């Protein structure tokens, strides 16, 4: 099954380009709530699903690439209440995993 097949079965009418724009807007909105206001409206898992859908669509349709896509940014502007912290051990991956196969792929 291709991404186009998955998209055809969603509840979102319109073009693939429209869906990509919607995802970018939703993700940017949720980034602001999470990073700037510390008031998320959706779970991390729901956010990750939106983000993963956008990544998959952008990879399979590079003609819709955009420099302002949330997939090209790391996080958002943090709240001023948070202090910077140096990690003793470098962060190796910020990808999320939801299956044993993804964990195996990461380890390999």
Buried (B, 14 or more C-beta within 10 A) or exposed (E): EEBEEEBEEEEEEEEBEEBBBBBBEBBBEBBEBBBEEEEBEBEEEEBBBBBBBBBEBBEBBEEBEEEEBBBEEEEBEEEEEEEEEEEEEEEEEEEEEEEEEEEEEEEE
